[in-house]
Amino acid sequence: MKPVATTRTAAGIQTGRLAVWWLLASEIVIFGGLLVSYIMHRLAHPEWADYASHTNTWIGTVNTLVLLSSSLSAVLAHHAAEQGDGKKAAKLLLATIGGAVAFLVIKSFEWTHEIHEGFTITANGFWAFYYVAAGIHASHVIVGAILMGWVAWQANQNRELQRVELVGIYWHFVDVVWIFLFPLLYIAK
């Protein structure tokens, strides 16, 4: 027997997919408010450019490439799931999880260096925004990796393959958020 989320529809959309999009809509409100607040403060505080000059653009670039690569493996996992190949989908989701772990490891080294240099969350408004925005994003990376692990376990048993797409949608959202954070926090100096 299939779960209700895969057989029932609301507004012509499977309820599982609709739930993911509703979740992402609420996340857009959170990140949108944070980013608009950051932009408004950045415009009002030209000295933030000096603070932003201490972020490491190369590390931010590497992390961007890591996340974009992990999105590719998520897309390939979805394709494998659509073909009914749960084992391949699971392996590709594990590659995506590897990207999440790499992102977090790189971020932890970056933050350790920045904190050691005195750039802490209490240093000034820029660093407060930087750590809050990047921290909220990192928490979403962690949640995404955990969800992908669960979905990969099910996919490996050829069960609930529709969830590969749902976790992929969430993961792409996490990547899109980073695409906004990266230029605002690392490039706009």
Summary of the structure (lengths in Angstrom):
residues: 189
radius of gyration: 18.5
end to end distance: 55.6
largest distance: 60.5
contacts: 582
relative contact order: 0.17
helix: 81%
strand: 2%
